[in-house]
Amino acid sequence: MDTIIFDMDDTLYDQSATFKTTCKKVLNISLEDSELDNLYLLSRKYSDELFDDQTAGKITMKEMHIRRIKDACADMGIEISAEQAVEFQNTYVQEQGKIELFEEAVQLLDYLAADKKQLAVLTNGAEDHQAMKIKQLKLNKWIPEDYLFISGAIGHAKPSVEAFHFIEDKLDLTKAKTIYVGDSFANDVVGAKQAGWQAVWMNHRHRQMPEAAVKPDKIVYSAKELLDLFLES
């Protein structure tokens, strides 16, 4: 493969660690680790669903932030106010200023850069917020600034094929020699396969395979397995 493109959130770093810290600081309830894991997965589900409505202009960014945590909590019988949801989002953003790449992701990026692979990132989200995380993770150490693509900046969001075509034009890549790596089946695997790329599903949350016509080319269950996949290829 000549080109490897990565999702960022919960693919190159552990997004749940930030979420769990925020829960402990904001929610007035004691939750077991398993309950925190479940709440995190629910919040990601609602986040993905509401993101489409937000990008379509059906709801505001603030409404998306409030509803994704309120709805996730409601599914677990936890009631929080809109004010608590706003506090949750503000604390969450502060905690995201402390994120770090998986150790194995650092090793993988070092390896791929040394091997002269073309590297890029395609991440969904608001430009300023995602740019803050890109800076915190120091991704420009391995990836040129022009190859760090944010949906809010390019005007197209995963899984729309337009997002992937936008990158094809910018990178002048060869579809058959391109791999996309991401944790979201719907956004990353489906989107990449519809564009004609290969897809690696970073399924470290052990989500169940959806009933879908498309399948990932490879599934890995940890950052270590992702590193090993490329070292062995």
N, C-alpha and C positions, 0 to 999 in steps of 0.2 A: 504494500500500500504506500502511496506517495503522500496522501493528505489525510490527516487525522484532525477531526473537529470535535470539540467537547462542549457539552452542556456545562454549566457552572454549579448552580445550586443543588446541593446534595449529590453531586457527582464528583466534584473535585475537593469538596470539603463536607464535613458533617453538619448539615443544617439543623439536625434535631438537637444537637448540644446547645445551640443558641436558644432554640425554642424551649427546651426544658428549663434552662436557667431563667428565662423570662417567666415561665409558669410559676416557678418557685418564688419569684419576686413579686408577682402581681396577683395571682389567684389566691384567694383566702381559703384554700382547701389543701389538705395533704393527699398527695397521689403517689401510688406505687410506681416503680419504673415501668411496669407493663402498661399501666394506665396512661402514663405520659407518652409511651410509644404509640398507643392507640389514638390518643388525642392529637399527636403530631400527624399521624397518617390521615386522620379525619380533616385536619386543618389544610393539609396539602390537597386533598380531594376538593374541598370547597374553594380553595385558592385557585386551582386550575379552572373550575367551573365558572367562578365569578370573574376571573381574568378575561375571559371571552366577552362577558357582558360589559366589563369596564373598557376594554379596547374598542368595543362597538359603540361606546358612548351611552349605554343604557343605564349605567350607574357611575357614580363618581369614585375616585380613588379612595376617598375616606369611607364611603359606603362599603366598598370591597373589603377594606381593612377591618371594619367593624363586623361585617357579616361573617367573614370566614372564621373568626375565632368564636363568635357568638354561636354560630350554627354547629361548629365542631363541639363546643361545650354542651350545647343543648342535646346533642346525640348521646352524650354521656350523663345526662341528667344534672348538668351543672348550669346554674343560672348566673349570667354576668350582665351588667348594665352596659349601655353604649359608652358611658364614660370609662368604665373599666376596660372595654375593648380598645378605646383610644389610648389609654395608658399602656395597655399591652403592646400595641403597635409602636409607641414611642420608645418603650423599654427594649423591645425587640430590635429596633434600629440601632440603639446604643450598643447592644450586645453584638450585633453584626460587625461593629467596628473592631471586634477582637478575633474574628474568624481566622483560621489557619488551614492551609492545604493539608490533606491527608499526607502523611510521610511518604507513602508509596506513590502518591500523585507527583510529589517533588521528584522522586527517583525516575518516574516514567517520563516526565517532561524533560528532565536532564538527558535521559537516554534518547528520546525521539529527536530532540534538538541537536544532539551530537551526531545523530544519524542523518542529519540534514532533511528531515521530514518537514513538509509544509504543515504548520500548526495554526489552528484558529479556535475561537470560541463563538458559539451562538447561544445566547441566553435570552429568555423572555423577561420583560419587566420594564419599569420606568428607567429612562436613560440615566438620570442623576443617581438614583439608588443603586442600580447595577454597576455603574461606573465606580461608585464608592467601594463596592465589594471587590471589583477587579483590582483597584488600587491597593486595597488591604491585603489581597492575596498575592500581589506583586507579579501578576501574570505577564506583564510586559517584559519580564526577565527572559521569557522563552518565546513570546508571541508578539509580533509587531503590533503597534497600536491600531493600525489600519485593519488588522485581522481579528479585532475584538468586537464582535457584532452584538448589539443590543436591540431587541425588537422595537423598543420605544424610539430608537434613533433611526432605524432603517425603514420603519413604517409597515413592517410585516412581522407577524408573530407565528411561532410554531403552534400547531403542525401544518399551517398553510404551506402549500408547495411554493408559493411566492417567496417565502423567507429563505428556503433552500436554493431556489433559482437565483435570488439576489446574491447569495454567497458564491454560487457557481460563476457568475459573471465577474465578481470582484477578484476571485482567486484563480480564474481560468483553469479550474480543476478538471480532472477526468473522472466521471462518475464511477466507473468500474474500479478505480484505484483510490476511492474515498471512503473513509469510515467515519461514522458519527457515533459518539459515545454519550449516553444519557440515562438518567434514572427514571424518566417518565415514559411509560409505554405509549400512551396516547400522543404525547407531544414529540417525543424523541424517536422512538422506534417507528411508529406509523409515519411520521413526517419524513424521516430519512428514507424509508423504503419506498414511499410514494414518489420521492424525488429520484429514485434509482440508485441510491447510495447503499453501501453496506451499513448495518447497524449493530452495535454492541449495547445490550441492555445491562446497565449497572444496577442490578436488582439486589442491592445490599439491604433493602427493607423486606426482602422475601415476600413481595407481593405475588398474588396468584396471577398466572398468565390469563389475560382476558380472551374471550372468544372473539377472535379477529381473523380476517383473511391473511393478514401479513404476520410474519414471524421474524424475530431478530436472528441475525446470523450467528451470534454468540450471546450467551448469558453468563455474567460473572456475578458473584455474590459478595465480593469485598474488593477494597482497593488493592489488596495483595493479589487477588486473582486477576484483576485488570492488568496490573504490572506484569505478572507472569505470562499473560496472554500475548503481550507484545514482545516480551523477551524471548519467548519460545517460537514466535512466528518467523 
